[in-house]
Amino acid sequence: MSGLTHFDAKGEAHMVDVSDKEVTDRIATARGAVIMLPETLTMIMEGRAKKGDVLAVARLAGIMGCKKTAELIPLCHPLPITKVALELRPDDALPGVHIEATVKTSGQTGVEMEALTAVTIAQLTLYDMVKAVDKGMRLTDTRLIFKDGGKSGKYEAE
């Protein structure tokens, strides 16, 4: 299991001890999308969804999800999140909504999982808000696009 920090010498899962790591500023950005029928996107943009403002609710859900990452992912550390920003950008060409989350902290471990959780929860919430009219929506392309801070330094997706 060499290189996989969440497994001990016996191959058993454990929470990584970060107590000896230096506290540094850390940032991560994740991105994803929800692809839908053009009519569904139009309904969202015109504010006709029966459950309310789809993009505002999805943004808040992403923020809330980010803050609950350690409760959802078994081996994640609870972190003092200092910033969560979500951008939801409708795109007629998709058709759908692009979602991007940036998360910051000063701590001993990174916020990649928090950024990915924020995007995923926003995607799921968007789906939930309009599933009554479009069950065929696709949650897609969720991935880490940037991280910086800590021992491993900077990562940027191509």
N, C-alpha and C positions, 0 to 999 in steps of 0.2 A: 504494500500500500504506500510505497515511497512517494512523497510529494503531496499526499492527501492529508491535510492537517487535521481533519475531523475523525481520523482513525488512529488508535494507539498502536503500539508494537504488536499487540495480539490481533489487530484487525477489527477491534470493537469501536463503535462510534462513541465519541466523547466531545464535550465542549472544550475548545482550545483555550489554554491558559494564556491570557494576554497581559497579565500583571507586570511582566518585565518589558513590555513594549513601551516605546516613547509615545507620549501624548502629542499628536500633530493635528494640524488642520487637514480635514479630509473632505472630498467632494466626489459625487458620482452623478452621472446623468444616464438615464435609460429612456428608451423610445419604443413605441409600439403603435398599432393602428387597429381600428375596427372598420371592416369593409361591409357595406350594406347596399341595399337597393337605392337607386337615386331618389325614389319617392320618400324613403325613410329619412334620408339626409335633408331633403326639402322640408319635411314635416318638422324635424329638429330645428332647422334654421328659421322657420317661420313661427316657432314657439307653439306648435299645435299638439305636442305630446301630452297625453292625458295626465301623466304623472308630474308634469311641471317642466322646469328649465333643466333639460337633460345635461347640458354641458356644465352648468354650475353644480349640479348634484354630483356628477362624476368627478369633478375637480375636488370637491370637499371629501368625497369618499376616498379618493386617492391619497389625500393628505392624512385622513384618519387611518387608512390602511398602512401607510408608511410608519406611523407612530406605533402600530401594533405588530410590526414585523417579528420581533422577538417572541411574541405570543403565538405566531402562526408557523414560523420555521423553527423546528426544535433546537437546533444548535446555534442559533444566532444570539449574540449578546444584546441585552437592552442597552440602547445608546441615548445620550443626550442630544437629540436632534436640534440643531440651531436654525435650520432653514429647510423648508419644503416648498418648492414652486412647481406647479403643474401648468402646462400649456396644452390646450385642446384646440386643434386647428382643423376646421372643416375643409374638405378638399373634394370639389365636384369631379375631378379627374379620377379619384380613387374608385368609386365614390365612397366617402366615409370620413373618418376623423382620425387625424394623427394626434398622438398623445406623447408628451415629453415631460419627464420629471427630473428635477435636479434637487439633490439632498446634500446638506452640509452638516458637519459636526467637528468638534475638536475632541479627539479620543484616541483610544489604543487599537481600534479596529475600524475598518472601512464601512461605507454606507452603500455599497453596491446592491445588497439585498433589499435595502430600504427603497432605493430608487426603482428597482425592478418590481417590488411589491406595490409601490404607488401607481405605476403604470398598469399593472395587472388588475388591481382593484378598480381603477378608473375604467378600464376596458369592460370588466364584468358589470359594473354599475351602469355604464352606457347601454350594454346589452339588456340588462334587466329593465331599464326605463322604457325601451321600445320593442321588446321581444313580442309583444302582442300583435304588432303589425309586420315584423320581419324576423322570423325564427332562423333564417338562413344566414344571419350576420356571421362574419368570421373575425375572430381575434387573432391578429397576425403580427409577425415581425418584431416581437418583444425581445429586446436585447440591450445589453450594456453598450453605450457608445463612448463613454468617457469616465475616467476615474483618476484621481490624483491624491497624493498623500500617503504616508506610511512607508514602510521598508521597500515595497515593490514599486513605488513611484507612480509615474504617469502611464496611463493606457489610453489610446484613442483607437476606436474601430475604424476600419477602412471606409 
